[in-house]
Amino acid sequence: MREIALDTETTGLSVENGDRITEIGCVEIVNKRVTGKFFHVYVNPEREVSREAQEISGLTYEFLKSHKKFNEVYTEFLDFIKDSRLIIHNAIFDIGFLNFELEKSRAEIIKMENVINTLTMAKQKFPGSPATLDALCKRFSIDASKRIKHGALIDAELLAEVYINMSVRIQQKDIFSIQRYTLNPISRIEKNLELKVIKVSESELNAHNNLLKKIKEPIWTRFQ
């Protein structure tokens, strides 16, 4: 299964007020493993970047205006994410901006049924706990030290690791649930079976004890 961890940076918080995308970062995940393939582009938003957004991402219009506009990069972006499920933290925000730009470029928009919102996923899995990307990185001991500023590619890389950790733990929980409901009936069927007891010989017991004496500071002595 091919999935894409995706993040965007913008000029502000409201597409309705004319804010635009300034950066897109995508990281490829195949069968819950990061492959090393990625897509990254800065975008000329054709407008100033708000002071708040500059403080978050460090991107200024002076830097961005020399880059291509969205309608000059969207085909490459769509080619990269094609036929893949998108993994996005607070997906409604990013998809709102992306679909605005795609509609403006007369391209096909992204459908929400093809998106996993990791913010919702985290809130369901860890109710009452912080669900920011930073908080989830701490929960899973993911090194986020390089995230001095919010960057689309850096955030997509961290998001990929967070998503894989959440997915694997959910799968493990499902496996344990399956074992709980399928193995118990089997154990009830087998409980009347006669167990064969194999006795240890005296020579084997002596050999075992001699081996234990050679181990310095064995861990089991700490609990005696």
Beta strands, then each sheet from edge to edge (+ up, - down):
strand 1: 2-10
strand 2: 21-30
strand 3: 33-42
strand 4: 85-88
strand 5: 115-117
sheet 1: 3+ 2- 1+ 4+ 5+
end
